[in-house]
Amino acid sequence: MAQHIIELIAQYGLLVVFINVLVEQAGVPLPAVPTLVVSGALAAIDRLPLPQLVGVAILACLLGDLAWYMAGRRFGSRVMRTICRISLSPDSCVKTSELRFQRWRGMLLLVSKFVPGLSTVAPPMAGAMGLTPAAFVLMDGLGSLLWAGLAIGIGYAFSAQIDTLLASLASAGTVAGEVVLALLVVYIAMKWWQRRRLLHSLEMARITVTELNNALAEGRGPLVVDIRGMANRIVDTRTIPGAILADLAGLDELVKEVPTDREMVIYCTCPNEISAARAAQLLGQRGYRRVRPLLGGLDAWADAGYPVEELVSEGLVQAPGIRPA
């Protein structure tokens, strides 16, 4: 099987590299690095043209990433939430990317392809956060060159060793392929189990948007906390009227200002209210017993037709810690 794959790459090398890289950048878990390494090794023995190989890999990266960038630019945070709903690591998918992009901006694209999961999230995040098309193409192109160039370069530099390894795989026949497939299945199963365990650990009573609206209308409403990160508020400037702005990093500030017997409702815009549930869990560990996530988060509130306010002040949108909305 391995020999057939090698011959396929040797015969249709540029096309195989283009399709593999494009599919991976689209979000399909089909790693392109092994293909790039083998292609680099074939280029070392003049079976593939090296400049065209690098160029095709970069072109595939740019096409796939530009599609995600334009989706993020048009649909904003909804694209990231969609990605995280199908991600095997929903708790950190968008949240981690927001924190990194908030700090590094376009520079994040230089290294995003080296970080599992970030490669797919970074382009739509860049579009949603308002990075200009010219800056995106420049940074993403350089990042693609670093990523593809490194993989191809490894194959080129160690072509003799890689040839020996591939020969061993070829002699192993179907056994090698079955082992690789089994390892892939085990990895996906482990990630799925981690996801299930996380969601189970965050199971707790939620409050519906109708219940919250009724409580607020009757003047007995709880303290409403917007727990989204700074970058998320820049992308989506809506907030529930009267909510205070906090984030997971600013929970200590929240604890200083709110007594432990205060009823609180925490909301976010992430799948399964993961950030809100995690914040409620952390507050529970600090002695708060009347904290509930808002079922469906901010999107469910707005979809129900309840009022929202815009965070028109840049200072409020970007302020860390806790502030009134």
N, C-alpha and C positions, 0 to 999 in steps of 0.2 A: 504493500500500500504506500509506504513512504517513497519507494522508487517511482511509483506512478505520479505522486504529487510533485516530485522533483522534476520529472520529465514534463509534466504539465507546465510548471513554472518556466522551465527552459524553453519550451516551444511557444508558449503564449505569455511570456514573462511580463511585459509591460501591461497587457490587458488584465492579467491576473492580479498584479499589484494594484492597478487602478481600482478594480472592482472590490478587492478585499479592503483596501484603505477606505474607500467611499462607504462601504457597508458598515465598517466599524465606526466611522465618524457619524453615521446616521443613528447609531445607538444600538446596533445589533451586536451581541457579545460574540463576535467572531474575530479574535485577535489577529492583527495584521503584522505584528512584530516578527513572528516566525517566518512569514512570507518575505518580509524585507530582509531579514538576515540571510535566508537561503538565496534570495536574489543578489545580495551583495557578494556572496561566495561565488555565484555563477558569473557575476561581472568580473571577478578577479581572474577567471580563466577565460575571459573574452567570449562568454556565451550570452551575455547581455550587455548592452551599452550603458555605461555608468551614468553619464550626464542625463540621458533620457529617463533612466530609472529614477533618479532623484527628482527630476522635473515632474514625472507622472505622479509620484507619491505626493508631492506638494500640491499639485493641481487637484487631486482627489480630496485632500484635506480641506483645501479652500472651498471647493464646491459643497462638500458636506457641511462644513462649518458655516458658510454663508447662508445656507438654507435655515439652519437653526438660529443664526443671528437675525435674519429678517423676521422669523417667527417671533422671536423675543421682542424685537422692535415694534411689531404690530400688536401682539397679544399680551405682552408684558408678563406679569407674574403668573398668569394662567398656564403658560408654557412650562415653567419650572414646576408648578404643582402637578401638572400632568406627568412630567418625567418622574417625579418622586412617588406618584401613586403606583408606578410600575417598578420602581427601584427596589432592589433587595436591601437597601440601607436607607429607608425613608426618614429616619431620625436625623441624619446628618447631610442628606443629599443637597438640599437647597441652603439650609442654614450655614453649613460650613463654607459653601461657595460664596454666599453673601458676605460673610466675614472676611474671606480672602479677597474678594473683589473690592470690598469697601476699603481695604488697606492698600492693595496693589493696583487697582484699576486695570488698564490695558496690559500692564506688565505681567499680569497673571497668565495671559495667553501664551507667554513664552515657555511656561513650564506645565500648563494644564494637561498636556497629553502624557506627561510622565506620572500623573496622579490618577489612579483608578477612580472612575465615576466622574471626576472633574472635567474630563475631556468632553463629555456630552453636555454638561450643565453650563460650562463657561461661555460658549458662544451665545446661547439665548440670554444668559445673564448680562453679557456685554451689550446686547441689543436693547434689553429692557432698561438697563442703567444709563442708556443714552450715549454710549461710546460711538464716535463718528465712524461712518463706513471706511474712510481712508485710514484712520487709526486702527480699526479692526483688521483690515486687510494687511496692513504693515506688520502688526504684532502677531497676528495669526500665521501669516506667511513665515515670519522668522521662527516662530514656535514650531511650525510644521517642518521647517528645514532642520532645526535642531533635533527633533524627534526622529524623523525619517533618516536624516543623515547619520545619526548615531547608530541606528539599527543596521542600516546598509553598510556603514563603516565597520561595524563589528564583524559582519559577514565577510567583508572584503579583506580585513586584516587577518582574520582567523580562518580563511577559506580551507586550509589543509585540515585543521582540526574539525571543522564543521563537516567536511567531506567524509572524514573517518566516522563521525557520529551518525551521519545520514546512512553510511554504508552499514553500520551496525543495526540501525533501525530497519533498513531494508531487509537485512538477513533475518531479523526477528519476525518478519512477515506480519500477519494480522495481529499478533500478540501485542506489539508495540502500540498499534492503533487502539486496541481494546483497553490497554492500560491508560492511555491518554484520555480516552472517552470516560472511563470509570472515574479518573481523578476529577474531570470536569463535572461529572454528575455529583460527586461527593462535595465539591466546592459549592455548587448551586444549592444543594440540600442543606449544607451548613448555614449559608447565608439566609435561606428561607426560614430555617429554624430560629436563627437569631432575630429575624424580623418578627416572627410569631411570638417569641418570648418577650421582646420589647413591647409589642402591642398589648400582650396579656398583663405585663407589669404595670402598664399605664391605664388599665381598665378602672374606671371610677364613675361615680354618678355625674352626669352632665345636666346642664340646665338648657332648656330649649329657648329659642329666640322669642317665642310667644310668652313664655313664663317670665323672661327677663323684661320684655316690653311692658307686660302687665304690672310687674313689680315697680318699674321706674315710673309708670303712669300714676300709680297709687301713692307715690312718694315714699315708699319703703324699700327702695331699690338698694341693692348691694353696691359696693365699690367696684366699678368696672375698670379692668386693667388691660391695656393693649400691650401684649408681650412680644410683638413682632420686633425683629431686628431693624436697625437703622436703614440698611439697604432696602429692605422690604417696604418700609414706609416711603422711601424715595420713589420706588416704582409704583406703589399703590398708596395714594395720599388720603384715602378714606379713613374715617375713624367713627366709632360710635360716640354721639354727643355726650360730653361729660366724662369720657374715659380718660384715665391718666396713662401716660406713656412710660413704659418700663421695658426691660429686656432681661434675658436670663442672667446676664452678667451684672445687672443692676438690682438683683433681688435683695441684696444686703441693704441698699438704700430704701427699698420698699418696706423691709422689716423695721427699720428705724422709725418710719413715719406712720405705720398702720398698726393699731393694737391687735393682739392675737384673737380677740373675740369678734373682730369685724368680719362681716360676710363679704366675700369677694367673688367676682366672676371674671375669669381670665379668658381672653380670646386671641386667636392668631389666624393665619390663612394657610396653614400647612395641613397636609393630609392627616386624617384621623385626629386632628387637634393635638398633634404630638408635642409641639412646643408648649401649648397651654397646659396639657396634662403633666408634662415634666415640671413646669413651674409650680403647678398645684401640688405635685408630689414633694418637691423641695420645700415648699412653704409648710406642708404638713409635717415635715421633719423638724421644722422650726417652731412647732406648736400651734399652727393655724389649723382649725378643724372645720371651718365653714368656707372652704374654697372649692369652686367647681369650674371646670372648663365650659365654654359655650359650645353647644353641639352645632357643628357646621361652621363655626367661626364667623368671621366678618362677612364672608360670602353669603352664608345662610341668612344673616341679619339683613343684608342689602336685598337679597332675592325675595325676602318676605315683604319688602316695601317699607320697612322701618327707616327712620331718618338717619342720614349719615352726614358728617361734616368733612370738609376738606382741610388738610393740614397745609394751609397756605404759607405759614411762616417757616422759612428754611431752618431757623434756629430750633423750632419745635420738632421738625421732622428729623433732624440730625442729632438732637440732644441725647446723650446717654443717660442711664440711670432712670430717674422717675420725674416726670413733669405732668402738669395738667394739660389735657388736650384743649 
